Amino acid sequence: MRNKMPCCCAAALGVAAMVVLSGLAPENKFLFTDNFNNNVIGPVWDDVSVGNGVHVTEVNDRLQFSATGNTGVLSAAGLEIAPWGINIKRDFQIEINSTLNLTNVNGGKQVFLGLGLANEGDLAVWPNAGDVIGVGILQDQFGMQIGWITLSNGAVVDFDGVPITLTNGKIHIEFDKSNDELTIERNGETVTYEGFFTDFGAAHPDSPLVITIGCVTLHGATSFSGSRVRLDNFEFNGFKRGR
């Protein structure tokens, strides 16, 4: 794993659609969306929360995350796509709306909100098993940044981001296999992860890259309500692999 920049503190399925895109040959090219409007965590998503400190609920037509203050070194609440993952040998795009509006992330504490990606062939599981990457928002005592964070067995090993101030915005990520770059953008601010396939696909290129959407707390007791930490309107556009 590269050290580009050290961490600065370091049922039913909603209203969803899976539509094959015409004229884009392989049958695995498709568009999947979920706007979480039925307020029930459905069969496409599995709850893969870690620890007891962070919780996820599908309520108010969105995903809300709350923390009890008993979060410890690492706690996470997330939903993992159960039946399929990304074909990492092909281009893909993911979008999700995000809200992170906290004022109590102080000391060495961190809160991450966004998407986790882990290669199933590596036996990696977001966020605490093996080498994984998260793309989204990281907040600490210095403010918020949009970018990427990598973890190895639950420990932060690398991070790169740019400061942001808006609490609401759409996270857009795009992978270009031709130059092996993952681009992360939100409200006009952009960060790039170079060597994405090299780091997370080359060892097991035929294994699915599993998508998890969620929230992770690091380095201390953190509490917040679901009205302040939210995700909504998930969209995947690319090639899938069955799990």
C-alpha positions as CSV (number, residue, x, y, z in Angstrom):
1,M,0.0,0.0,0.0
2,R,1.4,3.4,-1.0
3,N,1.9,6.1,1.6
4,K,0.8,9.0,-0.5
5,M,-0.1,11.2,2.5
6,P,-0.2,10.1,6.1
7,C,-3.6,10.4,7.9
8,C,-3.9,14.0,9.2
9,C,-5.4,12.6,12.4
10,A,-5.8,10.0,10.3
11,A,-38.2,-7.8,3.1
12,A,-38.5,-5.4,0.2
13,L,-35.9,-3.4,-1.6
14,G,-36.9,0.3,-1.5
15,V,-37.8,1.7,-4.9
16,A,-35.0,0.2,-6.8
17,A,-34.2,-0.6,-10.4
18,M,-31.9,-2.9,-12.2
19,V,-31.9,-2.0,-15.9
20,V,-29.7,-3.6,-18.6
21,L,-28.2,-0.8,-20.8
22,S,-28.9,-1.5,-24.4
23,G,-26.0,-1.7,-26.9
24,L,-23.4,-2.2,-24.2
25,A,-22.7,-5.8,-25.1
26,P,-21.8,-8.0,-22.0
27,E,-24.9,-8.9,-20.2
28,N,-23.4,-7.9,-16.9
29,K,-23.4,-4.2,-17.9
30,F,-26.2,-2.6,-15.9
31,L,-27.6,0.2,-13.9
32,F,-28.7,-0.3,-10.3
33,T,-30.4,2.3,-8.2
34,D,-32.0,2.4,-4.7
35,N,-33.7,5.5,-3.2
36,F,-34.5,3.7,0.1
37,N,-38.1,4.9,0.0
38,N,-39.8,1.9,1.5
39,N,-38.1,2.3,4.9
40,V,-37.2,-1.4,5.1
41,I,-33.7,-2.8,4.6
42,G,-34.3,-5.2,1.7
43,P,-32.9,-8.4,0.4
44,V,-30.3,-6.9,-1.9
45,W,-28.6,-5.3,1.2
46,D,-27.1,-7.1,4.2
47,D,-26.5,-5.3,7.5
48,V,-22.8,-5.8,8.2
49,S,-22.4,-3.5,11.2
50,V,-19.3,-3.9,13.4
51,G,-19.5,-3.5,17.2
52,N,-22.4,-1.9,19.1
53,G,-21.6,1.8,18.8
54,V,-23.0,2.7,15.4
55,H,-26.4,1.8,14.0
56,V,-28.1,2.1,10.6
57,T,-31.8,2.4,9.9
58,E,-33.8,2.9,6.7
59,V,-36.2,5.5,7.7
60,N,-37.6,8.8,6.4
61,D,-36.9,7.6,2.8
62,R,-33.1,7.4,3.4
63,L,-30.4,5.6,5.4
64,Q,-29.7,7.2,8.8
65,F,-26.7,6.5,11.0
66,S,-26.5,7.1,14.8
67,A,-23.8,6.5,17.4
68,T,-24.3,5.8,21.1
69,G,-21.1,7.2,22.5
70,N,-19.8,3.7,23.0
71,T,-17.9,3.5,19.8
72,G,-14.4,2.7,21.0
73,V,-11.4,2.3,18.7
74,L,-13.5,1.3,15.7
75,S,-17.3,0.9,15.2
76,A,-19.2,0.8,11.9
77,A,-22.7,0.5,10.6
78,G,-23.1,-0.5,6.9
79,L,-25.1,-2.2,4.3
80,E,-23.3,-4.5,1.9
81,I,-24.7,-5.5,-1.5
82,A,-25.4,-9.3,-1.1
83,P,-25.8,-11.0,-4.5
84,W,-23.2,-9.3,-6.6
85,G,-20.1,-7.1,-6.7
86,I,-18.1,-4.9,-9.1
87,N,-16.1,-6.4,-12.0
88,I,-12.9,-4.6,-11.1
89,K,-11.5,-5.2,-14.6
90,R,-14.0,-2.8,-16.1
91,D,-14.9,0.8,-15.8
92,F,-17.6,1.8,-13.3
93,Q,-19.3,4.7,-11.6
94,I,-21.1,5.1,-8.3
95,E,-23.0,8.0,-6.8
96,I,-24.7,8.5,-3.5
97,N,-26.1,11.6,-1.7
98,S,-24.5,12.4,1.6
99,T,-25.1,14.5,4.7
100,L,-22.5,14.8,7.5
101,N,-23.3,17.6,10.0
102,L,-21.4,17.1,13.2
103,T,-19.8,19.5,15.7
104,N,-18.5,17.1,18.3
105,V,-15.7,15.3,16.5
106,N,-12.8,16.5,18.6
107,G,-9.6,15.2,20.0
108,G,-8.3,12.4,17.9
109,K,-11.7,11.1,16.9
110,Q,-12.7,10.6,13.3
111,V,-16.0,9.9,11.5
112,F,-16.1,8.5,7.9
113,L,-19.2,8.4,5.8
114,G,-19.4,7.0,2.3
115,L,-18.6,3.7,0.4
116,G,-16.3,0.9,1.3
117,L,-14.8,-1.4,-1.3
118,A,-13.2,-4.8,-0.6
119,N,-12.0,-7.6,-2.9
120,E,-13.8,-10.8,-2.0
121,G,-10.9,-12.9,-3.3
122,D,-8.6,-11.2,-0.7
123,L,-11.0,-12.3,2.0
124,A,-11.2,-8.6,2.8
125,V,-14.3,-7.2,4.5
126,W,-15.0,-3.5,5.0
127,P,-13.9,-1.9,7.3
128,N,-12.0,-4.2,9.7
129,A,-10.6,-7.3,7.8
130,G,-7.8,-7.2,5.3
131,D,-6.9,-4.3,3.1
132,V,-9.9,-2.2,2.1
133,I,-10.6,1.3,0.8
134,G,-13.3,3.8,1.6
135,V,-14.3,6.8,-0.5
136,G,-16.3,9.6,0.9
137,I,-16.1,12.2,3.7
138,L,-13.7,12.1,6.7
139,Q,-14.3,14.4,9.6
140,D,-11.9,15.1,12.5
141,Q,-11.1,18.0,14.8
142,F,-9.8,20.0,11.8
143,G,-13.0,19.8,9.7
144,M,-14.2,17.7,6.8
145,Q,-12.4,16.3,3.7
146,I,-13.6,14.5,0.7
147,G,-11.2,11.8,-0.5
148,W,-10.2,8.2,0.2
149,I,-9.0,6.3,3.2
150,T,-7.3,2.9,3.3
151,L,-7.4,0.5,6.3
152,S,-5.6,-2.7,7.0
153,N,-7.4,-5.0,9.6
154,G,-9.2,-1.9,10.9
155,A,-6.2,0.4,11.2
156,V,-5.9,3.5,9.1
157,V,-2.8,3.2,6.9
158,D,-3.2,6.0,4.4
159,F,-5.5,8.9,3.5
160,D,-5.8,11.7,0.9
161,G,-8.4,14.4,0.7
162,V,-9.2,18.0,0.2
163,P,-11.1,20.3,2.6
164,I,-14.9,20.7,2.2
165,T,-17.4,22.8,4.1
166,L,-20.8,21.9,2.7
167,T,-22.6,19.3,4.9
168,N,-24.7,18.1,2.0
169,G,-23.6,16.9,-1.4
170,K,-23.4,14.0,-3.9
171,I,-20.4,11.7,-3.7
172,H,-19.4,10.6,-7.2
173,I,-16.7,8.1,-7.9
174,E,-15.5,6.9,-11.3
175,F,-13.0,4.2,-12.1
176,D,-11.0,4.4,-15.4
177,K,-9.3,1.1,-16.0
178,S,-7.2,2.6,-18.9
179,N,-5.2,4.7,-16.5
180,D,-5.9,2.7,-13.3
181,E,-7.3,5.7,-11.5
182,L,-10.3,6.1,-9.1
183,T,-11.7,9.7,-9.0
184,I,-13.7,10.9,-6.1
185,E,-15.8,14.1,-6.5
186,R,-18.2,16.1,-4.3
187,N,-19.5,19.6,-4.9
188,G,-16.7,20.3,-7.4
189,E,-13.8,19.1,-5.1
190,T,-11.9,16.2,-6.6
191,V,-9.4,13.6,-5.3
192,T,-7.8,10.8,-7.3
193,Y,-6.5,7.4,-6.1
194,E,-3.8,6.2,-8.5
195,G,-3.2,2.5,-8.9
196,F,-6.6,1.4,-7.7
197,F,-6.7,-1.9,-9.7
198,T,-3.1,-2.6,-8.9
199,D,-3.8,-2.4,-5.2
200,F,-7.3,-3.8,-4.9
201,G,-7.8,-6.0,-8.0
202,A,-4.5,-7.4,-9.4
203,A,-4.2,-10.2,-6.9
204,H,-7.7,-11.5,-7.6
205,P,-9.0,-9.8,-10.8
206,D,-11.8,-12.3,-11.2
207,S,-13.3,-11.9,-7.8
208,P,-16.1,-9.4,-7.1
209,L,-15.3,-6.1,-5.5
210,V,-17.9,-5.9,-2.7
211,I,-19.7,-2.6,-2.1
212,T,-20.6,-1.4,1.4
213,I,-22.3,1.9,2.1
214,G,-22.0,3.2,5.7
215,C,-20.4,5.1,8.5
216,V,-17.3,4.3,10.5
217,T,-16.1,5.9,13.8
218,L,-12.5,5.8,14.8
219,H,-10.4,6.6,17.9
220,G,-12.8,7.4,20.7
221,A,-16.3,7.7,22.0
222,T,-18.6,9.5,19.5
223,S,-22.3,10.2,19.6
224,F,-24.7,11.6,17.0
225,S,-28.3,11.3,15.8
226,G,-29.5,9.9,12.5
227,S,-30.8,13.3,11.4
228,R,-27.1,14.5,11.1
229,V,-25.5,11.5,9.3
230,R,-27.3,10.2,6.2
231,L,-27.0,8.6,2.8
232,D,-29.5,8.4,0.0
233,N,-30.1,7.8,-3.7
234,F,-27.5,5.1,-4.4
235,E,-26.6,4.5,-8.1
236,F,-24.2,2.0,-9.6
237,N,-23.4,2.0,-13.3
238,G,-20.9,-0.6,-14.6
239,F,-20.2,-4.3,-14.8
240,K,-21.0,-6.7,-12.1
241,R,-19.8,-10.1,-10.9
242,G,-22.0,-12.6,-9.1
243,R,-21.1,-13.5,-5.5
